[in-house]
Amino acid sequence: MGRVIAIVNQKGGVGKTTTAVNLGAYLAWLGKFVLLVDIDPQANATSGLGIDQTKLTNGVYNTLIEPITFREIIKGTGHQGYKVAPATPDLAGARVELVNLDNREYKLQQALLEVKNDYDYIIVDCPPSLDLLTLNGLVASDEVLIPVQAEYLALEGLGQLLNTINLIKENLKPELNVLGALVTMYDKRNRLARQVLNELRQHFPHRVFSTIVPRNVRLTEAPSFGQTILSYDAKSVGGKAYESLAREVIEQENYVY
């Protein structure tokens, strides 16, 4: 069965969606079959792969609320072996509609059972909040990858996120593991960024990836063209970073916390 990895951080602007989209692209480039599941109502992962959410009839929302299967909503991405379950504008309403449903925390996990054997990796791009959609993403996943921006404010919510993950392990998904933290938007010329990286490596109770994603204009440009960094500029420092991350994730298949 495929590994399900949630990309989570309740703080916005830390490179969460950039990581989800580009990690998936490079895993596929390395020969894996990959599905990206966009459960963020902002649908940045969907649009970043060149799909206009406003023109979609069905998306992840429909698999959570209605009797529509995952295979019915999956779209291609332009990369061989890489597909996406897109978000639609309706997904914003799922936060409210899920509240009164039985087993509301398990809806995504149940929906994914249909396709879990079809892929080597299923990557879940969660909203930048610890809400019911993110809870569904975590419960549906085997592992959690946490992007952390190289600044002190980005570290503040990390403890809260780890507490949430521990609560989920205790009450909903005992086998959920933290795959590691990924430092993003790193500028080695910035002394503060270097200090944050050192502090994270010293005090984070789980793995910190060796790969560091630098600040890179090409990474920020690619989504506006509906492309991954692999197709937009694979030779950029951002492209090389996500290739390195994908290789690390594959190497760590049997090494999680």
N, C-alpha and C positions, 0 to 999 in steps of 0.2 A: 504494500500500500504506500501511497505517496506521503512524503513528509509535509505536514502543514505548518507553515511558519507565519506567525502574526508579526507585522511590523507595527510597533506601538510606541507612542509617546504622547502623553496628554497635552504637551506643549506644542503649539503650532510653529511652523517655520524652522524645523530642525532637520529637514531633509528626509522626512518619513516617506512621502510619496515618491520622491526622486529615488530613494533607495529601493522601494518596492518595485517600481517600474524597471529600473536598470539592473537590479539583481536578477529579476526574472529573465530579462533579455540575454544576459550573459550566461545564465544557467542553461538556457536553450541553445545558445551558441556553442556551449561546451558539450552538447549532445543530450541534454535532459529534456523530457517533456514537462512543460511548465504551464500552470494555470494561475493567472492573477485574479483575485477576487476583490473587487472594489466595494467596500461597505462604508465608504465615506460619502455622505450626501453632497459634499462639494464636488465629487466626481473628478478630481484632478488626475487621478490615475487613468481614468477612462479617456478623458480629453488628451492626456499626454501620450496616449497611444493612437491618436488620430481619429477617435470616435466621438461624434456629436451626440451627447446624451439626450438632447432635446428631440432628436429624431428617432429615438428608440421606443419600441412598443413595450418591451418587457426588459427587466433587469433583475438584479439581486433582490430588490424589494418584493418582486412577485413570487420568488421562490420561498421567501420567509412568510408571506401573508396569504398567498393564493396557492392553489394546487397546480403550480407550474414547475417543471423539472429544471435542474441545472443545465442539462444538455440543450434545452430549448433556448437558453439565453446566451450561450457561449459564442463569442465572436473571435475571428482571426485578428492577428496584429501586424502582419507583414513580415514577421520573423518565423521561420520554420520551427515547429515544435513549441510555439509560444502563443497561448490563447488568453482571453480575458472574459470574465463574467462582469459585465459593466454595471455601474451605478446609474440610476435615472433620478429625475427630480422627485419622484414619489418616495424615495428612500428616506427623505427627511421626516416623513410622517410615520415611519416604522418605529421611531423612538416612543411614540404615543401608543400606536396600535399594538405593539408587542406587550405592553404592560399588563393587559388583562388576559393574555393567552396562557394556557397551561404549558409548563416546561419552556417558558419564554427564553431562558438562557441557552437552550439547546437547539433552537430553530436552525441556525446556520450549520451546526454539526450534523443534524439530521439531513439537511438538504445536500450536504457535501458527500454523504455516503454513496450517492448514486455515481459520482465521478471520481472518487478517491483512488480507485484502482487504475484510472486512465492516465495518471500523471506521476512523475517522479517527485515533483515539488508543487505544492499549492501555496501561493503567497497571498496573505490576507492584508490588504491595506486598510488599517483601522482609522476612524476619525480621531482628530486631536482632542480627545476628551475621554473621560472614564465613564461613559454612559452605557445604555443597554446594548447598543450596536457593538461597541468595543468589547463588552462582556461576552457577547455572542462570538466575536472574533477570537477571543482568548480561549473560550471553552471549546471551540471547534479546532483549535490548534494543538500541535504537539510541542512546539517550541516558540519562544518569543525572541525577536531581535529588536533591540532598543537603540535607535539613532539618538546620539547626544551631541548637540552643538558645542563647540569648544568655547564656551563662555560660562561664567559662574551661575548666571540666572537659569541656564538650561539644566544645571545640576540640582537645583532646588527641589524640583518635583520628582526627582528620580526615586527618592525614598518612598514617597507616596505610591508611585507606580509599583515598586517592589512589594510594598505592603498589600496592594490590591492583588498582585500575582500570587502572593502567599495565601491570601484569603481564598482565592479561586482554587488553589491546590488543596487547601484544607476542606473546602465545602463542595466543590463542583467538579474539579478535574485534577485528581491527585498526580497524574502522570505528566502534567504540564511542566516543561523545563525552560530555563532561560538559556538560550543559545549564546547570547553575549551582547555587549554594548559596542556600537560602532560610532567612532568620533567623526563628525561631519563638519563641513565649512571651516576647515582648519587652515590657519595661516601661520606657518612656522616662523615668520618674521615677528609675530606678535607674542611678546613675553607672557601675557595673560593666557593666551591659548596654550602655550607650552606648559604653564603651571596647571591649567585645568586638566590637560592630558595626563600629567604626572599624578595629579590627585586622584583622577579616575582609576588609573592603574594601581594605585596604592590602596584605595579604599573600597572600590566596587567589589562586592562579594562574589561576582561571577567573572566569566571570561571577558576580556576586552580584545576585540579583534586587532590583529597586527596591521591590517589595512586601515589607513586613515584617508578619508575623503577630503581633499583640499577645496578651498573656495575656487570656483572655476566658472568663468563666464559661459563657456560652451555648455556646461551642465544646465545653467539657468535658461539658455536660449532654446535648447532642444524641445521642451514641451510646447512652446509656442508654435512649433512647426509640426506638432503631433508625432514627434519621433523620440525614440530612445537615444541615449548618447552613443550606443553601438552603431546605429544607422546614421546619426548626425555627424559625429566626429569621434570615431573609436580611438584615434591616436592622441586625443587630448588627455591631459592629466586626469580629468574626471573619468574618461572612458577606461583608462588603465587602472584606476582605483577600483572601479566596479568589476572589472575583469578579475582583479586580485581578490576582491571580496567573494565573488562566485567560487573561485578556486578554494578559498578558505572554507566556505560553507560545505562544499563537497568533501573536502578533507576531514571535516569535523563531523561527518555523518554518525559516527559512533562515539562522539565525545561531547556530551552535553551535561549541564549541571542540573 
